[in-house]
Amino acid sequence: MKKTIKTIATATAVVSATALTVNEKAKENQETKVAQAENDAQVAQQTAQNAVNQKQSEVDKLNSQLSSVNTITLPVGYADAIKA
């Protein structure tokens, strides 16, 4: 009887230790997944920001080119007066 109780106690201790180890590993895996997801989100945000910055640079360049072009605004009716 004592041997059976001892065996049951040992088995219970082993099961408890195994469950604890499994829980710890699951927690570590979850923390790793969260950290990876946060990193992925930061990379995606930086990639998007880089694309926005590149396009804004292109817009600024085009605006600069447009502002340096000499334009003449003719008064209303001036073109018709020349044709006449």
C-alpha positions as CSV (number, residue, x, y, z in Angstrom):
1,M,0.0,0.0,0.0
2,K,2.8,2.4,0.9
3,K,4.5,1.6,-2.4
4,T,1.3,2.4,-4.3
5,I,0.9,5.7,-2.5
6,K,4.6,6.5,-3.2
7,T,4.2,5.6,-6.9
8,I,1.0,7.7,-7.1
9,A,2.8,10.7,-5.4
10,T,5.8,10.3,-7.8
11,A,3.5,10.2,-10.8
12,T,1.6,13.2,-9.6
13,A,4.8,15.1,-9.1
14,V,6.0,14.2,-12.6
15,V,2.7,15.2,-14.2
16,S,2.8,18.5,-12.3
17,A,6.4,19.2,-13.4
18,T,5.6,18.3,-17.0
19,A,2.5,20.5,-17.0
20,L,4.6,23.4,-15.6
21,T,7.3,22.9,-18.2
22,V,4.6,22.8,-21.0
23,N,3.0,26.0,-19.7
24,E,6.4,27.8,-19.5
25,K,7.2,26.8,-23.1
26,A,3.8,27.9,-24.3
27,K,4.3,31.3,-22.6
28,E,7.8,31.6,-24.2
29,N,6.4,30.8,-27.6
30,Q,3.6,33.3,-27.2
31,E,6.1,36.0,-26.1
32,T,8.3,35.2,-29.1
33,K,5.2,35.4,-31.5
34,V,4.2,38.8,-30.0
35,A,7.7,40.1,-30.3
36,Q,7.9,38.9,-34.0
37,A,4.5,40.5,-34.7
38,E,5.6,43.8,-33.2
39,N,8.8,43.7,-35.3
40,D,6.9,42.9,-38.5
41,A,4.5,45.8,-37.8
42,Q,7.5,48.2,-37.3
43,V,9.1,47.0,-40.6
44,A,5.8,47.4,-42.5
45,Q,5.3,50.9,-41.0
46,Q,8.9,51.9,-42.0
47,T,8.4,50.5,-45.5
48,A,5.2,52.4,-45.9
49,Q,6.8,55.6,-44.6
50,N,9.7,55.2,-47.0
51,A,7.3,54.9,-49.9
52,V,5.5,58.0,-48.8
53,N,8.7,59.9,-48.4
54,Q,9.9,58.8,-51.9
55,K,6.6,59.9,-53.5
56,Q,6.6,63.2,-51.6
57,S,10.1,63.8,-52.9
58,E,8.9,63.2,-56.4
59,V,6.0,65.6,-55.9
60,D,8.4,68.3,-54.5
61,K,10.7,67.9,-57.5
62,L,7.8,68.3,-59.9
63,N,6.5,71.3,-58.1
64,S,9.9,72.8,-58.2
65,Q,10.1,72.2,-61.9
66,L,6.7,73.8,-62.4
67,S,7.5,76.8,-60.4
68,S,10.6,77.5,-62.4
69,V,8.8,77.5,-65.8
70,N,8.2,81.0,-67.2
71,T,4.5,81.5,-67.9
72,I,2.7,84.4,-69.3
73,T,-0.9,85.1,-68.4
74,L,-2.7,86.9,-71.2
75,P,-5.6,89.2,-70.4
76,V,-9.1,88.0,-71.2
77,G,-9.8,88.6,-74.9
78,Y,-6.1,89.2,-75.8
79,A,-5.8,86.1,-78.0
80,D,-9.0,87.0,-79.9
81,A,-7.7,90.5,-80.4
82,I,-4.5,89.2,-82.0
83,K,-6.4,86.9,-84.3
84,A,-8.6,89.7,-85.6
